[in-house]
């Protein structure tokens, strides 16, 4: 009986963690979607990258915005829906978590990525 209780508790913690992650990703989407139309436009992506560039990261905002839109815009309609954003961002988080565990990227590289996105979520 105790084993069943512990297993149920573990499952509930995973569900809560997943809901929290989903909430934060949705909040990030809403921060980027400045006009509130439930889509992120190319101009909003460029603004995001300008904000990131102001943190001192050296990026080419035009090329980076095109690449980011290609990755996030799953149905190629030139706008990023909340579903597309949440799906892709969740996938990135899982890949980053796996990469950190396997040490595929340098710690400094991952810290810079964290710094960029943590400012958006606060």
Helices and strands as residue ranges (DSSP letters): H 2-32, E 39-41, H 42-53, H 61-72, E 79-81, H 82-102, H 107-121
